[in-house]
Amino acid sequence: MKRTANAHWSGTIKDGNGELTTQSETLNKTKFSFKTRISEDVKGTNPEELLAAAHSACFTMAVSFALTEKGLNPVSLNTEATLSMEGFNITGIHLSITGSVFGISETEFEAIIKDAEQNCLISKALTVPISSEAHLLA
């Protein structure tokens, strides 16, 4: 299996802009630019935001898979991925998940989270430090 995405860029790094389109077209000419990378008040995305989104999705799916393998049916799983940068270096990603899952102890849930933190596909592709925290709703 292969997945594709295309980026188009016009102009200089400072004043130019780009568009991203994914194979599924879920992202279709989605705007990105250097300005969206360094400023929060500019509309559009940036590679770091997309990496955090991909990581939160992959991690959440890995947790769901592990819970399903244990015969559990999660009511909901919500993950926030926080990507940290210093200058133009990604220094780490922190995953915070809140789950509503019946029939599991907090200790078991945390063990699943720690395994997914290190073993989801995106985590395995990254070399930066990854951390996580689990919140199990009663």
Short mmCIF file of the C-alpha atoms (twelve columns), coordinates in Angstrom:
data_MODEL
# 
_entry.id   MODEL 
# 
loop_
_atom_site.group_PDB 
_atom_site.id 
_atom_site.type_symbol 
_atom_site.label_atom_id 
_atom_site.label_alt_id 
_atom_site.label_comp_id 
_atom_site.label_asym_id 
_atom_site.label_seq_id 
_atom_site.Cartn_x 
_atom_site.Cartn_y 
_atom_site.Cartn_z 
_atom_site.pdbx_PDB_model_num 
ATOM 1   C CA . MET A 1   0.000   0.000  0.000  1 
ATOM 2   C CA . LYS A 2   1.181   3.520  -0.746 1 
ATOM 3   C CA . ARG A 3   -0.317  6.857  0.240  1 
ATOM 4   C CA . THR A 4   0.426   10.094 -1.571 1 
ATOM 5   C CA . ALA A 5   0.188   13.804 -0.959 1 
ATOM 6   C CA . ASN A 6   1.199   16.671 -3.199 1 
ATOM 7   C CA . ALA A 7   2.530   20.096 -2.299 1 
ATOM 8   C CA . HIS A 8   2.668   23.054 -4.666 1 
ATOM 9   C CA . TRP A 9   4.640   26.191 -3.758 1 
ATOM 10  C CA . SER A 10  4.781   29.597 -5.425 1 
ATOM 11  C CA . GLY A 11  7.151   32.420 -4.530 1 
ATOM 12  C CA . THR A 12  9.886   33.022 -2.021 1 
ATOM 13  C CA . ILE A 13  9.928   31.378 1.398  1 
ATOM 14  C CA . LYS A 14  9.034   34.687 3.093  1 
ATOM 15  C CA . ASP A 15  6.244   35.863 0.795  1 
ATOM 16  C CA . GLY A 16  5.216   32.689 -1.021 1 
ATOM 17  C CA . ASN A 17  2.517   30.195 -0.230 1 
ATOM 18  C CA . GLY A 18  1.590   26.646 -0.977 1 
ATOM 19  C CA . GLU A 19  -1.267  24.217 -1.357 1 
ATOM 20  C CA . LEU A 20  -1.477  20.624 -0.139 1 
ATOM 21  C CA . THR A 21  -3.660  17.934 -1.662 1 
ATOM 22  C CA . THR A 22  -3.905  14.396 -0.340 1 
ATOM 23  C CA . GLN A 23  -4.705  11.283 -2.335 1 
ATOM 24  C CA . SER A 24  -8.171  11.113 -0.749 1 
ATOM 25  C CA . GLU A 25  -8.655  14.840 -1.383 1 
ATOM 26  C CA . THR A 26  -9.637  15.315 2.250  1 
ATOM 27  C CA . LEU A 27  -7.001  18.006 2.038  1 
ATOM 28  C CA . ASN A 28  -7.666  19.671 -1.303 1 
ATOM 29  C CA . LYS A 29  -5.569  22.723 -2.089 1 
ATOM 30  C CA . THR A 30  -5.220  23.357 1.645  1 
ATOM 31  C CA . LYS A 31  -3.215  26.532 2.211  1 
ATOM 32  C CA . PHE A 32  0.170   26.530 3.934  1 
ATOM 33  C CA . SER A 33  2.973   29.068 4.146  1 
ATOM 34  C CA . PHE A 34  5.975   30.170 6.138  1 
ATOM 35  C CA . LYS A 35  3.718   32.721 7.815  1 
ATOM 36  C CA . THR A 36  1.395   29.953 9.094  1 
ATOM 37  C CA . ARG A 37  4.467   28.230 10.507 1 
ATOM 38  C CA . ILE A 38  5.578   31.195 12.614 1 
ATOM 39  C CA . SER A 39  2.334   33.063 13.343 1 
ATOM 40  C CA . GLU A 40  -0.916  31.908 14.918 1 
ATOM 41  C CA . ASP A 41  -3.113  34.635 13.411 1 
ATOM 42  C CA . VAL A 42  -2.673  33.591 9.766  1 
ATOM 43  C CA . LYS A 43  -5.228  31.230 8.192  1 
ATOM 44  C CA . GLY A 44  -3.742  27.995 6.904  1 
ATOM 45  C CA . THR A 45  -1.772  25.022 8.147  1 
ATOM 46  C CA . ASN A 46  1.884   24.081 8.392  1 
ATOM 47  C CA . PRO A 47  3.898   20.852 8.354  1 
ATOM 48  C CA . GLU A 48  4.219   20.744 12.149 1 
ATOM 49  C CA . GLU A 49  0.458   21.047 12.692 1 
ATOM 50  C CA . LEU A 50  -0.111  18.300 10.137 1 
ATOM 51  C CA . LEU A 51  2.435   16.063 11.858 1 
ATOM 52  C CA . ALA A 52  0.690   16.596 15.214 1 
ATOM 53  C CA . ALA A 53  -2.666  15.794 13.586 1 
ATOM 54  C CA . ALA A 54  -1.332  12.629 11.977 1 
ATOM 55  C CA . HIS A 55  0.297   11.534 15.233 1 
ATOM 56  C CA . SER A 56  -2.847  12.107 17.316 1 
ATOM 57  C CA . ALA A 57  -4.923  10.129 14.801 1 
ATOM 58  C CA . CYS A 58  -2.457  7.234  14.567 1 
ATOM 59  C CA . PHE A 59  -2.005  7.033  18.353 1 
ATOM 60  C CA . THR A 60  -5.772  7.101  18.985 1 
ATOM 61  C CA . MET A 61  -6.341  4.337  16.434 1 
ATOM 62  C CA . ALA A 62  -3.580  2.244  18.062 1 
ATOM 63  C CA . VAL A 63  -5.263  2.635  21.454 1 
ATOM 64  C CA . SER A 64  -8.640  1.666  19.963 1 
ATOM 65  C CA . PHE A 65  -7.059  -1.382 18.334 1 
ATOM 66  C CA . ALA A 66  -5.474  -2.521 21.613 1 
ATOM 67  C CA . LEU A 67  -8.730  -2.046 23.523 1 
ATOM 68  C CA . THR A 68  -10.664 -3.954 20.855 1 
ATOM 69  C CA . GLU A 69  -8.116  -6.796 21.011 1 
ATOM 70  C CA . LYS A 70  -8.860  -7.029 24.759 1 
ATOM 71  C CA . GLY A 71  -12.575 -7.375 23.974 1 
ATOM 72  C CA . LEU A 72  -13.400 -3.845 25.115 1 
ATOM 73  C CA . ASN A 73  -15.563 -1.332 23.303 1 
ATOM 74  C CA . PRO A 74  -14.373 2.235  23.900 1 
ATOM 75  C CA . VAL A 75  -17.200 4.763  24.114 1 
ATOM 76  C CA . SER A 76  -14.851 7.588  23.117 1 
ATOM 77  C CA . LEU A 77  -11.166 8.418  22.867 1 
ATOM 78  C CA . ASN A 78  -9.954  12.007 22.520 1 
ATOM 79  C CA . THR A 79  -6.291  12.815 21.962 1 
ATOM 80  C CA . GLU A 80  -4.451  16.109 21.844 1 
ATOM 81  C CA . ALA A 81  -0.953  16.027 20.366 1 
ATOM 82  C CA . THR A 82  1.303   18.914 21.336 1 
ATOM 83  C CA . LEU A 83  4.351   19.287 19.111 1 
ATOM 84  C CA . SER A 84  7.141   21.368 20.684 1 
ATOM 85  C CA . MET A 85  9.706   23.328 18.712 1 
ATOM 86  C CA . GLU A 86  12.812  25.311 19.517 1 
ATOM 87  C CA . GLY A 87  13.772  27.453 16.566 1 
ATOM 88  C CA . PHE A 88  13.388  25.206 13.558 1 
ATOM 89  C CA . ASN A 89  13.819  21.942 15.455 1 
ATOM 90  C CA . ILE A 90  11.013  19.689 16.620 1 
ATOM 91  C CA . THR A 91  11.987  18.771 20.167 1 
ATOM 92  C CA . GLY A 92  9.183   16.406 21.096 1 
ATOM 93  C CA . ILE A 93  5.540   15.435 20.947 1 
ATOM 94  C CA . HIS A 94  3.273   14.962 23.943 1 
ATOM 95  C CA . LEU A 95  0.069   12.935 23.560 1 
ATOM 96  C CA . SER A 96  -2.732  13.460 26.061 1 
ATOM 97  C CA . ILE A 97  -5.648  11.046 25.758 1 
ATOM 98  C CA . THR A 98  -8.963  10.978 27.565 1 
ATOM 99  C CA . GLY A 99  -10.912 7.766  27.220 1 
ATOM 100 C CA . SER A 100 -14.338 6.604  28.178 1 
ATOM 101 C CA . VAL A 101 -13.944 2.838  28.382 1 
ATOM 102 C CA . PHE A 102 -15.911 0.438  30.580 1 
ATOM 103 C CA . GLY A 103 -14.361 -2.709 32.017 1 
ATOM 104 C CA . ILE A 104 -10.744 -1.571 32.295 1 
ATOM 105 C CA . SER A 105 -8.695  -0.351 35.234 1 
ATOM 106 C CA . GLU A 106 -6.722  2.857  35.134 1 
ATOM 107 C CA . THR A 107 -3.484  0.838  35.347 1 
ATOM 108 C CA . GLU A 108 -4.465  -1.322 32.346 1 
ATOM 109 C CA . PHE A 109 -5.504  1.758  30.378 1 
ATOM 110 C CA . GLU A 110 -2.194  3.499  31.126 1 
ATOM 111 C CA . ALA A 111 -0.256  0.401  29.987 1 
ATOM 112 C CA . ILE A 112 -2.100  0.434  26.660 1 
ATOM 113 C CA . ILE A 113 -1.371  4.154  26.300 1 
ATOM 114 C CA . LYS A 114 2.367   3.691  26.934 1 
ATOM 115 C CA . ASP A 115 2.525   0.878  24.379 1 
ATOM 116 C CA . ALA A 116 0.700   2.962  21.742 1 
ATOM 117 C CA . GLU A 117 2.956   5.938  22.550 1 
ATOM 118 C CA . GLN A 118 5.977   3.958  21.363 1 
ATOM 119 C CA . ASN A 119 4.434   1.626  18.785 1 
ATOM 120 C CA . CYS A 120 1.884   3.463  16.662 1 
ATOM 121 C CA . LEU A 121 3.166   3.821  13.095 1 
ATOM 122 C CA . ILE A 122 3.861   7.550  13.359 1 
ATOM 123 C CA . SER A 123 5.693   7.160  16.692 1 
ATOM 124 C CA . LYS A 124 7.916   4.499  15.153 1 
ATOM 125 C CA . ALA A 125 8.753   6.808  12.241 1 
ATOM 126 C CA . LEU A 126 9.889   9.677  14.494 1 
ATOM 127 C CA . THR A 127 13.193  10.181 16.278 1 
ATOM 128 C CA . VAL A 128 12.084  12.940 18.676 1 
ATOM 129 C CA . PRO A 129 11.101  12.195 22.272 1 
ATOM 130 C CA . ILE A 130 7.458   11.173 22.657 1 
ATOM 131 C CA . SER A 131 5.545   11.281 25.924 1 
ATOM 132 C CA . SER A 132 1.958   10.612 26.890 1 
ATOM 133 C CA . GLU A 133 -0.585  10.902 29.639 1 
ATOM 134 C CA . ALA A 134 -3.818  8.979  30.128 1 
ATOM 135 C CA . HIS A 135 -7.104  10.109 31.617 1 
ATOM 136 C CA . LEU A 136 -9.748  7.423  32.084 1 
ATOM 137 C CA . LEU A 137 -13.274 8.688  32.639 1 
ATOM 138 C CA . ALA A 138 -15.317 6.772  35.195 1 
# 
